[in-house]
Amino acid sequence: MIKGVDHIAITVSDMGKSVEFYTKILGLEEVMRLKSKIPGIKEIAFLKSQNTMLELLAIEKPEKHAQEDLMKVGVKHLCFGVEDIAKEVERIKSLGIKMVEERHVLNAEHLETISSKLKNVDIRRGLERAVFADPDGILIEVAEWK
């Protein structure tokens, strides 16, 4: 039986900048960092949130990719649930992070399809979210179910 998401791996261009971003901005805890023996990967770090690990893979020859095209296959963003979206967005902005999308609410018409699959979610109240980017341009969403 599947218990849930164990970890998510993303590639990064600069391990130091990425670890600082995810620990300082998002409050993840660095639990391990090691040199890699995998060809093309310099270093690996594991960062922990409450119930999921984020694995960072520092690659030797990073190539940037565009996140803007929603019609291309692939991961579009990482979303972290928060208890108080207003407070969290203010805290993130105070650390010098610019929002890609300011706080806004997705309501029933946006969420009807997915919310039918989620327990304890009242779609009439919606999901309030904001989006910003990590040092490599990976989109990060913070969200609070209302």
C-alpha positions as CSV (number, residue, x, y, z in Angstrom):
1,M,0.0,0.0,0.0
2,I,1.3,3.5,-0.9
3,K,1.7,5.6,2.3
4,G,2.4,8.9,0.5
5,V,5.1,10.9,-1.2
6,D,8.5,10.0,0.4
7,H,10.6,12.6,-1.4
8,I,10.8,14.8,-4.4
9,A,14.1,15.2,-6.3
10,I,15.0,18.4,-8.2
11,T,18.1,19.4,-10.0
12,V,19.9,22.6,-9.1
13,S,22.8,24.6,-10.5
14,D,24.3,25.8,-7.1
15,M,23.9,23.6,-4.1
16,G,24.8,26.4,-1.6
17,K,22.3,28.9,-2.9
18,S,19.6,26.2,-3.1
19,V,20.1,24.9,0.4
20,E,20.1,28.4,1.7
21,F,16.9,29.2,-0.1
22,Y,14.9,26.1,1.0
23,T,16.1,26.3,4.6
24,K,15.9,30.1,5.1
25,I,12.9,30.9,3.0
26,L,10.8,27.8,3.4
27,G,12.1,26.5,6.7
28,L,13.1,23.1,5.6
29,E,15.8,21.3,7.6
30,E,19.0,20.1,6.0
31,V,19.4,16.5,7.2
32,M,22.2,15.2,4.9
33,R,24.6,16.5,2.2
34,L,27.2,14.4,0.4
35,K,29.4,14.3,-2.6
36,S,27.9,12.2,-5.4
37,K,29.5,9.3,-7.2
38,I,26.7,9.5,-9.9
39,P,28.1,10.7,-13.2
40,G,26.9,14.3,-13.9
41,I,25.8,15.0,-10.3
42,K,28.3,16.8,-8.1
43,E,26.5,16.8,-4.8
44,I,23.2,15.6,-3.2
45,A,21.4,17.1,-0.2
46,F,18.2,16.0,1.6
47,L,16.0,18.6,3.2
48,K,13.1,17.7,5.4
49,S,9.7,19.3,5.9
50,Q,7.1,17.9,8.3
51,N,6.3,14.8,6.3
52,T,8.2,14.9,3.0
53,M,11.9,15.1,2.0
54,L,13.2,17.3,-0.8
55,E,16.3,15.9,-2.6
56,L,18.5,18.4,-4.3
57,L,20.9,17.2,-7.0
58,A,23.6,19.7,-8.0
59,I,24.4,18.9,-11.6
60,E,27.7,19.5,-13.4
61,K,26.4,21.3,-16.5
62,P,23.1,22.9,-15.6
63,E,20.8,24.0,-18.4
64,K,17.9,26.3,-17.7
65,H,14.4,25.4,-18.8
66,A,11.3,27.5,-19.1
67,Q,8.5,27.0,-16.6
68,E,6.0,29.2,-18.4
69,D,4.7,26.7,-21.0
70,L,1.9,24.8,-19.2
71,M,1.4,22.6,-22.4
72,K,4.8,20.9,-22.0
73,V,5.0,17.7,-20.0
74,G,6.9,17.8,-16.7
75,V,6.7,19.2,-13.2
76,K,5.3,22.7,-13.1
77,H,5.8,23.7,-9.4
78,L,6.3,22.6,-5.9
79,C,3.5,23.5,-3.4
80,F,3.9,23.8,0.3
81,G,0.8,24.0,2.5
82,V,0.8,26.8,5.1
83,E,-1.4,27.7,8.1
84,D,-1.6,31.5,7.5
85,I,-1.0,32.5,3.9
86,A,-1.0,36.3,4.5
87,K,1.6,36.0,7.3
88,E,3.7,33.6,5.3
89,V,3.7,35.7,2.1
90,E,4.7,38.8,4.1
91,R,7.6,36.9,5.8
92,I,8.8,35.6,2.4
93,K,8.6,39.1,0.9
94,S,10.5,40.5,3.9
95,L,13.4,38.2,3.0
96,G,13.6,39.9,-0.5
97,I,11.7,37.3,-2.5
98,K,9.6,38.7,-5.3
99,M,6.2,37.0,-6.1
100,V,5.6,35.6,-9.5
101,E,1.9,35.6,-8.6
102,E,0.6,37.6,-5.7
103,R,-1.9,36.1,-3.2
104,H,-5.2,35.2,-4.8
105,V,-8.0,32.7,-4.3
106,L,-8.9,29.8,-6.5
107,N,-12.6,29.1,-5.9
108,A,-15.1,26.4,-6.7
109,E,-15.1,26.9,-10.4
110,H,-11.3,26.5,-10.5
111,L,-11.2,23.6,-8.0
112,E,-14.3,21.6,-8.6
113,T,-12.5,18.7,-10.3
114,I,-9.7,18.2,-7.8
115,S,-11.6,19.1,-4.6
116,S,-14.0,16.2,-5.1
117,K,-11.0,13.9,-4.5
118,L,-9.8,15.7,-1.3
119,K,-11.2,15.1,2.1
120,N,-12.2,18.0,4.5
121,V,-12.0,20.7,1.8
122,D,-14.9,23.1,1.3
123,I,-14.4,24.3,-2.3
124,R,-16.8,27.2,-1.8
125,R,-14.2,28.9,0.3
126,G,-11.3,28.1,-2.1
127,L,-7.6,27.8,-2.0
128,E,-5.5,31.0,-1.4
129,R,-2.1,30.8,-3.0
130,A,0.9,32.8,-4.0
131,V,3.8,31.8,-6.3
132,F,7.5,32.7,-6.3
133,A,10.7,31.1,-7.8
134,D,13.7,29.4,-6.3
135,P,17.3,30.4,-7.4
136,D,17.0,28.3,-10.5
137,G,13.6,29.5,-11.5
138,I,11.6,26.5,-10.2
139,L,8.2,27.8,-9.2
140,I,7.2,27.4,-5.6
141,E,3.6,27.8,-4.4
142,V,2.5,28.4,-0.9
143,A,-1.2,27.6,-0.3
144,E,-3.8,27.6,2.4
145,W,-7.1,25.8,2.0
146,K,-9.8,28.3,3.4
